Amino acid sequence: MNEALRKEITYLAIFSLLKRLYLNQQITKEVFDRLNRKNAQEQGCKPLLF
């Protein structure tokens, strides 16, 4: 598996976890947005909008 694909899969897995936490009201929208942006930056991806 190439590095770019591995990073994209990692980003999507973390995005899914963050989305679940937000939908279960365990984190606020502001925290979700901040962590999502940081995750995308670390993985070299564009952040998905939710």
C-alpha positions in Angstrom: 0.0 0.0 0.0 1.5 3.4 -0.9 2.0 6.1 1.7 -0.7 8.5 0.3 -3.4 5.8 0.4 -2.4 4.8 3.9 -2.6 8.4 5.1 -6.0 8.9 3.4 -7.4 5.7 5.1 -6.1 6.8 8.4 -7.7 10.2 8.0 -11.1 8.7 7.1 -11.0 6.3 10.1 -10.3 9.1 12.5 -12.9 11.3 10.8 -15.5 8.5 11.3 -14.6 8.3 15.0 -14.8 12.0 15.5 -18.2 12.1 13.7 -19.5 9.4 15.9 -18.3 11.2 19.1 -20.0 14.4 17.8 -23.3 12.7 17.0 -23.3 11.0 20.4 -22.8 14.5 21.9 -19.5 13.5 23.5 -17.7 16.4 21.8 -18.9 19.8 20.6 -19.0 21.0 17.0 -16.0 23.3 17.7 -13.9 20.5 19.1 -14.9 18.3 16.1 -13.9 21.0 13.6 -10.6 21.7 15.3 -9.6 18.0 15.6 -10.8 17.3 12.0 -8.6 20.1 10.6 -5.6 19.0 12.7 -6.1 15.4 11.5 -6.3 16.4 7.9 -3.2 18.6 8.3 -1.2 15.8 9.9 -2.3 13.3 7.2 -1.8 15.7 4.3 -5.4 15.5 3.2 -8.2 18.1 2.6 -10.6 18.1 5.5 -14.1 16.7 4.8 -17.0 19.0 5.7 -19.7 17.8 8.0 
